[in-house]
Amino acid sequence: MTQPVRVRRLTEPEGQKLQRIVRRGTTSTVRYRRAMILLASAGGNTVPVIARLVQA
């Protein structure tokens, strides 16, 4: 069985920058969705949950 893919542990500044991108929502759609995916993965969510979250 394969292991799930996860992002590495985010540093504090990285997490804060991603949260700012998501909160503002004024950036490009691609950048917003990528930030959501990274935050969700770092939070321990599975791929199906993340896919539903970003509607992918």
C-alpha positions in Angstrom: 0.0 0.0 0.0 1.3 3.5 -0.9 1.9 6.2 1.7 -0.2 9.4 1.5 1.5 12.4 0.0 1.9 15.3 2.5 3.5 18.7 2.5 6.4 19.2 4.8 5.8 21.0 8.1 5.3 24.7 7.4 7.4 27.4 9.1 5.5 30.1 11.0 6.2 32.8 8.3 5.1 30.4 5.5 1.9 29.5 7.3 1.1 33.2 8.0 1.7 34.1 4.4 -0.6 31.4 3.2 -3.3 32.4 5.6 -3.0 36.0 4.4 -3.5 34.9 0.8 -6.6 32.9 1.8 -8.1 35.5 4.0 -7.7 38.4 1.5 -9.0 36.4 -1.5 -8.0 39.3 -3.7 -5.2 37.4 -5.4 -5.5 35.2 -8.5 -7.7 32.1 -8.3 -4.8 29.8 -8.9 -2.8 31.3 -6.0 -5.8 31.2 -3.7 -6.5 27.5 -4.5 -2.8 26.5 -4.1 -2.7 28.2 -0.7 -5.9 26.4 0.4 -4.4 23.1 -0.7 -1.1 23.6 1.1 -2.9 24.7 4.3 -5.3 21.8 4.2 -2.5 19.3 3.6 -0.4 20.7 6.3 -3.4 20.4 8.6 -3.5 16.7 8.0 -6.5 16.5 5.7 -6.7 13.6 3.2 -6.7 14.1 -0.6 -10.5 13.5 -1.0 -11.2 16.1 1.7 -8.9 18.6 0.1 -10.4 18.0 -3.3 -13.9 18.7 -2.0 -12.6 21.8 -0.2 -11.2 23.3 -3.4 -13.9 21.8 -5.6 -11.4 19.9 -7.7 
